[in-house]
């Protein structure tokens, strides 16, 4: 996989430098001394290349002058993710058939920044962690775990048997998120961009909640909605 952008590469150098095999720097950029220093510290090859080559390799996306070759994204087993969540009081976020890489990247960025969340994705009808996702995540992937499961409903049931209380967000006929008292350990379910939480998954929720909005005609994309719900989870946990 390739990782591009100054901040994503810096965060990877801080948290998981061994996953980087090579770094390429645009010859037009001279303000990347910190990256060069960290690469030298970890014995990572650094190559200065023409701007045209960087752009071609990144398919003309904005690289901020830097591109790194990294290992393929490493998913973790669901059992390990849930065990770690229980031990460290983290909240698994179950994403029901999310399809937009930009939204998944935004969710990983927010959850990574907040620091106490992990992510569970289904293997079918769902986006996976790709180069495009990592670009949007801006290094957030280094601070959480991601599991992929064949059946999201079964994964939620497993979490419930371990003691997780499961909340999901819906767009109507539910109490406001600010009016409910959350119970911990907690798991969060967020629906897809177009369909929301599927009925088969909705039946497994212990609680449904809505994000309070004054203008009900407006809507939030799933990345923004997840950030708001995760912030409320942290607020109540404190």
Buried (B, 14 or more C-beta within 10 A) or exposed (E): EBBBBBEBBBBBBEEBBEBBEBBBBBBEBEEBEEBBEBBEEEEBEBEEBEEEBBBEBBEEBEBBBBBBBBEEBEBBEBEEBBEBBBEEEBBBBBBBBBBBBBBBBBBBBBBBBBEBBBBBBBEEEBBBBEBBBBBBBBBBBBBBBBBBBEEBBEBBEBBBEBEBBBBBBBBEEBEEBEEBEBBEBBBBBBBBBEEBBBEEBBEBBEBBBBBEEEEEEEEBEBBBBBBBBBEBBEEBEE
